Amino acid sequence: MHSFAVTGGKRLKGEITPQGAKNEALQIISAVLLTPEEVIIKNIPDILDVNLLIELLSDMGVSVDRTDRHTCRFRANDINIDYLHSEAFRQKSGRLRGSVMVAGPLLARFRKAFIPKPGGDKIGRRRLDTHIIGFEKLGVIFTYHAEDGFFHLEAPRLKGTEMLLDEPSVTGTANIILAAVMAEGTTTIYNAACEPYIQQLCHMLNRMGAKISGMRSNLLTIEGVSFLGGTEHSMLPDMIEVGSFIGLAAMTQSDITIKNAGISHLGVIPEKFRQLGIQMEYRGDDIHIPEQDIYEIQTFLDGSVLTISDHPWPGFTPDLLSIVLVTATQARGSVLIHQKMFESRLFFVDKLIDMGARIILCDPHRAAVIGLEREQKLRGITMSSPDIRAGVSLLIAALSAEGRSVIQNIEQIDRGYQYIDERLRKLGASIERISQ
């Protein structure tokens, strides 16, 4: 087990480039299973979750040629279907929630799939219902076998249909798209997620020969085809990293430029940080965040306390609420953070309170943050990372704090952020990976 030892209170300076988008990578890499032809994927984030998925594909029989850590050639022309029902597959895929994304393409191409109980973050209930209900509407027969711990999915025939999703789940929408592209007839998905990740997946599939329309909206139309070919695809910059670096710059009073930030795909993310009073300047596709001694949280027009909440795209992503929360701890003013989607994602705030932050955890979904206004610094403590986003939030807090902090369970951070300690050291951060 490794930990981060962080000595905080240093102002950082320099340039940092976001990795490829983690949430896009999991569905794009799963899509290579749809074709026996070669698929080349670029700007792959070199992180634990993505590397584990690539290992899974290799174990399934996909030819994997990783020309460098961020580029990979895949060819899924010799898949071992029996491996999908093995104990080895259950053990490995059970560690990765993203492994559910292989079900859609396997159903499309081979008409059967197995899903183990999912792993991943401990951030509350994350349902598979949207995936399974969507599959069933396409003609998939679904049964759960308690004796082997697998959901068994079989599709003697996939037939296009109309469906209204109960929630605009990103992974659910992606999985249904991956199954529907090779179904007979036309599928329409209403209340579909429309995040840039979904748009990227649809564009990639269309280059492979799919017929998908309605991208950027919540109504997708998919005309099924009988064969998909190879293609080349490059990931977007990770919007969650971009938001994390904006918060880091503000908290540490640093001068940081985020290179190649993919500004046109960020939606309301920059505006939410501006609502905290954080200054930023666009320079082409780069974002420059200058040093700020004080940043002041805005109020609503009637003078009431600002509320920042998550919402399906094009609303504010839930993955950045933890970052917004920690950034607000040193602001001037107050904000209510409302995390609607996951009931345990705010439970890391007790560590921030131990560090000296003024936060009231109202209930599992809401936290009121009263900014310290730099009147006192956070203090370094020993803490543990409960999930990817909370882990980076605690890291940002430690980098701004006075004294030494130790962050344990950093495997959670490594799941989502590549070489984060090395990249932060280049900005001047005092961070060391230690064994405990």
N, C-alpha and C positions, 0 to 999 in steps of 0.2 A: 504494500500500500504506500502511496506517495501523498505528500502534502506540499502546499506552497507556503514558504516562509517569506513574509512581506514586511519590509520596513517602509512605512508610509510617510506622507508629508512632503514628498518631492514633487516639484513642478516638472512636467514632462514637455518635450518639444520634439517635433519632427513629423515625418510622414508615415502613414500606415495604410496598407491596402487590404480591403476586406477579402475574405476567402470566397470561393464559390458557395452558392446558397445550399445549406444543408437540407432544408425541407424540399427544395426542388430536386436535389440529387437522389433522394430515396425513391421517388416515383419515376424519374427519368431512367435511372439505372435498372429498375424493375422492368421497364418497357422493352429492354433489349430481348426479353424472352418472347416477344411477339413475332420475331423473324429469325429464319436460319441464316440470314445474311449479316455481314459485318456492320456493326454500329460503333462509331468513334465518338467518345464523349470527352470534352475538354473542360478545364477549370473545375475539376472535381475537388471538393474540400478533403484534405487529408486528415480526417477525424475518425474517431472510434466507430461511431454508428455506420458511417459510409463504408469504411474498410471491412466491417463485419458483414455488411450486405454483399460486398464484392466477393468475400470469402464464401458466402452462402451460394452465390451463383456459380462459383468455380466448383464447389462440392457437388452441385447439381449437374455438372457436365458442361457448363458454359466455358468456352475457350476465352481466357483472359490474358491480354498482353498489355501490361502496365508500362508504357514507354517512359513515363516519368510519374512522379507522385500525383500529378494533376491531370494526366491524360491516359485514357485507357481504350483499347480496342476489344470489343466483345463479339463473339460469334456463338449463338445458341443453336447450333445445328446437331447436337447430340445430347439431348437432355435425358437424364436418368430419372424417370418418373418415380420409380420405386424408392429412391432416396428421400423423396418428399414425405414418406410415411415412416421414416426411420427414427430411432431414438437419437441418433447424432443430429439429425435435422431439428428435432424437437428441442434438444438442449441448446443448440446454437441460435435458432430463430426465436426461442423463448426469451433470449436476452435482449432482443431488439424489437421494439414495437413496430418499426418500419418494415419488418419482415412480412406483415400482412399485405403489403403492396404487391407481392409476387402472385397473390391469388387471382387478381383480375386477368393478367396476361396468360397465366396458366389455363384458366377456364376458357379464354378466347381461343387458344391454340391447341390445347390438349384435352379440354372438356372435363378436367378434374383438378382439384387442388386440396391441400390440407393446411389448416391454420391452427397452430398451437396457441395456448393461452398467451396473450401478449406480455412483453416486458416493457422496459423503458422507464420513464419518469414516475416518481411517486407524487403526483400532483393532483390526485383525486380521480374520480371515476371518468374513464375515457371509453365510451361505448363503441362496440363494433356493429351495433344494430343497423346503422345507415348502410354499411358495406353489405351486410347479409341480406337486408330487405331489398336493396337494389339488385343484388345478384338473383334473388328469388323471382323478382319481377321479370328478369331476363330468361327465366326458365331453369335456374339452378336448384337442385335438390340439396337441402341442407340438413345435416344431422350432427349432433354432438355425441361423441363416444367418451364417456367418463373413464373407461378402462385404459385408454391410451392418451387421454388428454388432448385430443385433436377435434377440431371442427372438420367434418368431412363434407366436401362440396363436389357434386357431380352435375354435369350439364350434357345430357345426351343431345340436346339441341338448344342453342342460344337464339332467341328470337327477339327482335327489336320491339320496344313498347314505349308507352308514355309513363313517366313517373314524376311524382312530386316528392322531393326529399323532405324528411321531417326536420332536418337541420342542414345548413350549408357547410357540411364537413369537408375540409380540404382533402384529407386522405380518402374519405368515402367517395367524394366526387371523382377523384383521380382513379380509384379502383374500379368504379362503375364504368368510367370512360374506357379504361384498358380492357374491360370485358366486352363492352358494347361495340368496339370498333370492328370486330369480326363476327358480329351476330347477323342473323338474317333480317333484312328489312331496316327500318328506321327507328332509332331511339331518341326520345326527347327527354331531357332532364331539366326540370324546373326547380327553382330554389337551389341551383348548383352553386358551389363556391366559384369565385371568379378571380382569386388571387393571381398575381403574376406567375406563380408556380404552375397553376392550372393552365394559364395562357401559354406558357412555355411548353408544357406537355402537349397541348393540342397542336401547336405549330410543328413540334417535332413529329408527331404522329401523321400530320398532313403531308410532311415531306416524305414519310415512309409509304404514303399511298392511301391514308385514311381520308375520310370525307366528314370533317367536323366544322360546323359553323356556329356562330353565336359567342365566340370568345369575347371576353371583357364584359359579358352580361351574365345574368343568372339563369338564362335559358339556352341550353346547348342542344343542338340537333346533330345526330350522328347517323350517317348512312353506312350501314355495314358493308365491308369488303371481304373478299375471300383470301387475300394475301397482302402482307406488308413486307416491304423491302428494307434494305439498309439505309443509313443516313449518317450525318455528322451533326453534333450538337454541342453548344457551349453554354455552361451555366451562367446565370446572372450573378452579380455580386450579392452577398448575403445581407439582406436588409436588416437583419437582427444584429449583425456585427456593426453595421453602420450606426444604428441607434445606440449600441453599447459604447462605441467610441465617442459619440457626441456626449453622452452622459459622463464618460470617463474624463474628457477634457474639462467639462464644467466643474466636476467635483474636485479635481486636482489643480484647478486654476492654470491649466496648461494651454499651450499654443500648438494645436495639432491640425494637420491637413489629412483628410481621408481621401486617398487617391482612387480614381475610377469607381465612384460610389454608386453608379447606376441611378442617378437622381430621378430620371423619368419614371422609374419603377418604384419609388419610395412612397407614393401616395401621401397620406397625411402625417407621416412620421416626422419630417422636419418641423411641421407646424406645431405638433404636440410638444416638442422640446422648446420651440420658441415661446409657447405658452408658459413655460417655466422661467422665461426670461433669458434664455441662452441665445447669444448672438452667433450667427454663422453667415458665411458668404460663399456663394457658388462661384467657382472658377472653372469654367468648362464643365467637366463631369466630376470635378473635385469639390469637396466641402472643406472650407477653412473655418476652424473654431478658434477665435483669439482668446488670449488670457482674459479672464473676468474675475475681479475680486468679489463682486456681488452680482447675483442674478435674482430677479424679483418675479415671483409667480403672479400671473395676471388674475384678475377676478372676472366674473361675468359682468355684463353691462349694467346690471342692477346692483352691483357691488357685492353679490354673494360669493361664497367660496367656490373656487374652481373645482369641478369634478372631471377626472379623466378615467374613462372606462374603455373596455375592449368591445369590439363589435366585428362581425364578419366584414371582409373586404367589400367596399373600399374604406371601411372603418378602421380603427386603430387595432393593430395586432396584439393579442394577449401575450405574446412572447416578449414584448417590451415593457409591460406594466411593471415588472420587477425592477427594470432599469430606471424607469421614470420615478418609481417610489424612492429608490436609494438616492437618486440625484436631487430630489426635492428636500432631502434631509438637511442640506446646507444652504438652501435657498432662503430668500426673504419672503415670508408669507406662508400660506397654508394651502393644502390641496387634499381632496378626498379621492383616493384610489379605489375604484370599483372593479373588481375582478369577477366578471359574471360567469365565465365558462368553467373554471376549475375551482373546486371548493377547498383545496389544500395548498394553493400556490402562494398564499400570503403567509404561511406559517413560518417562514424564515425571518420574519420581522423581529422575533424575540432576540435574535443575534444582534440586529441593529440597535435595539433598545439597550442591550448589554454594552454596546459600544458608545452609548450616550445619546442616541437619536431620540427625538421626541415624536413618538408614534403611538396612536391609539388604535389597537386592533378591535374594530367594532364588532365584527363577526367574521366567519370564514371567508367572506367575499369583499369586505370593505375595511380600509385602513385610512385613518386621518393622519396626515403628516404635517407637523408644525415645524417649519424650517428653523434651523439653528442660526442662520444668518452670519455664519463664520464667527459668532461670539465665542463658541468653544468648538474644538476639533473633536471628532470621534476618537476613541481610544482603541488601541490594538488589543485583540483578544484571541483566544483559540476557539475555532468554530468548525462546523462540518457543512459541506455542500449537499443540500437535499435533492436538487435537480439542476439541470443545465443552466437555466436562466437565473435562478436564485444564486447559484454558485458564482456566476460572473458578477452579479450585483454585489455579493459579499466581497469579491475580489476588488471591485471598484471602491467599495467602502474602506477596505484595508489599505489601498493605495493612497487614500485621502486622509487616513487616520494618523494620529500621533503614536509613535512607538511601533512595536513589532506585533504582527498578527500571524497566526498559523491557520491555514484553511485545509481541513482534512477532506477525504473522499473526493479528491480532485478528478478521479476518473469520470465523474459526472460532468465536469467542465470539459474534459478532453473529448467527451462524446460530441460536443457541439462547436468547439473552438480550436482550430489547428495552431500548434506551436505558440500558444497565447503567451507563455512566459518569455520565449525568445523574442517575439515581436514587441512586447512591452519593454523588455530590457533595452532594445534599440532606441526607444523613446526616452530612456533614462530612468526607468522604474527599477527599484530594488526588489527583485523577486527571484526566489531560488526554489527549485524543485528538490525536496528532500525525502528520504525514506524514513518511515516510522514503523 
